[in-house]
Every structure is written in C-alpha cells, then in structure tokens.
C-alpha cells in the first residue's frame, strides 16, 4: 500500500536541505551529530543494543550512522524498511 510519504519521498531531501540551509549545514551533519549525541548518552548509561528503531526516518539517511556509531547490526525503520 502506497503512503502519502511515498509520493513526497523523491523531493524529501531537497525540502529538508532547504529548511536546514538557514543553519548553513546539511542533513548529513545533523544526522551525524544526533547519532553522536545519542551514542554518548547510551554509553554513559551502559546501554548497548544490536537493533535500533529509527522512528520518523524520512528516507533512511541516518541508518548508516546508526549502524556505525551504535554498533547496531540492524536498523528497523518506522516505514517498515530494514537496513
């Protein structure tokens, strides 16, 4: 079943970068920094998981960061995708 987001997905990155342009940064920077912060918090709590749920993942651009920085083996995306 096709969702409303599927229709928007092709232009999602363009819209996201346009909104982020006010900061002078790009989506990769924000993905990296969000995951860096999360990795630090989880480490300070002694939490480690092989699976991560990326809720509200957009087009899934954060998945590589989650896999690398969190040491996850799998990232489950809210839209049903799996990396």
Backbone torsions as a table, in degrees:
resi	resn	phi	psi	omega
1	UNK	NA	127.6	-178.8
2	UNK	-82.1	133.9	-179.6
3	UNK	-100.3	168.8	177.3
4	UNK	-60.5	-36.3	179.9
5	UNK	-65.3	-33.9	178.3
6	UNK	-55.7	-38.0	178.5
7	UNK	-68.2	-31.2	-176.8
8	UNK	-89.8	-18.6	-171.3
9	UNK	-54.8	-38.1	-177.3
10	UNK	-62.3	-30.8	-179.0
11	UNK	-107.9	7.0	-177.4
12	UNK	-58.6	-50.5	-177.4
13	UNK	-62.1	-38.6	178.1
14	UNK	-62.3	-47.2	179.1
15	UNK	-64.3	-40.4	179.4
16	UNK	-64.3	-48.1	-179.9
17	UNK	-64.4	-33.4	176.7
18	UNK	-63.7	-44.4	178.8
19	UNK	-66.0	-37.9	-179.5
20	UNK	-77.0	-17.3	-175.7
21	UNK	-59.7	-24.9	177.7
22	UNK	-60.6	-28.1	-179.8
23	UNK	-85.7	-14.1	-176.2
24	UNK	83.6	5.2	-179.5
25	UNK	-113.4	177.6	-179.3
26	UNK	-124.7	171.4	-173.3
27	UNK	-61.6	-33.3	-179.5
28	UNK	-63.0	-40.4	178.8
29	UNK	-60.1	-47.4	-178.1
30	UNK	-66.3	-38.1	176.9
31	UNK	-62.8	-47.1	-179.2
32	UNK	-61.1	-45.0	-177.4
33	UNK	-70.6	-37.4	176.5
34	UNK	-62.2	-44.5	-177.7
35	UNK	-72.7	-35.7	176.2
36	UNK	-60.2	-45.6	178.7
37	UNK	-61.3	-47.6	-179.7
38	UNK	-60.7	-43.6	179.5
39	UNK	-60.6	-40.5	177.7
40	UNK	-63.9	-43.2	179.6
41	UNK	-64.5	-45.9	-179.5
42	UNK	-63.3	-41.2	178.6
43	UNK	-62.0	-41.5	-179.5
44	UNK	-66.1	-23.9	178.0
45	UNK	-93.9	-4.9	-178.8
46	UNK	73.7	24.9	-177.3
47	UNK	-98.6	133.2	176.7
48	UNK	-143.1	136.7	-178.6
49	UNK	-140.5	146.5	177.6
50	UNK	-87.9	-11.5	179.5
51	UNK	-126.6	140.1	-178.5
52	UNK	-131.9	137.0	174.2
53	UNK	-99.5	120.2	177.7
54	UNK	-101.4	87.8	-177.6
55	UNK	-81.7	130.0	-177.3
56	UNK	74.3	43.5	-169.9
57	UNK	-78.5	-2.1	-178.2
58	UNK	60.9	-122.4	178.6
59	UNK	-97.1	10.7	174.3
60	UNK	86.4	14.3	-176.4
61	UNK	-65.2	-18.9	-179.3
62	UNK	-85.6	-14.3	-176.4
63	UNK	-54.0	-45.7	178.9
64	UNK	-59.8	-38.4	177.7
65	UNK	-64.5	-42.5	179.5
66	UNK	-63.6	-41.6	179.0
67	UNK	-63.9	-45.3	-175.6
68	UNK	-74.1	-54.6	-172.3
69	UNK	-75.1	-32.0	-178.5
70	UNK	-94.9	-7.7	-178.7
71	UNK	68.3	23.0	-180.0
72	UNK	-71.8	148.6	175.7
73	UNK	-93.0	-22.8	-178.7
74	UNK	-148.0	141.6	174.7
75	UNK	-118.4	118.2	176.0
76	UNK	-91.6	125.3	-179.4
77	UNK	-98.8	142.5	-176.7
78	UNK	-53.3	-32.3	-179.3
79	UNK	-77.3	2.2	178.3
80	UNK	99.5	-4.8	179.1
81	UNK	-75.4	156.3	177.3
82	UNK	-134.2	131.5	176.6
83	UNK	-101.0	NA	NA
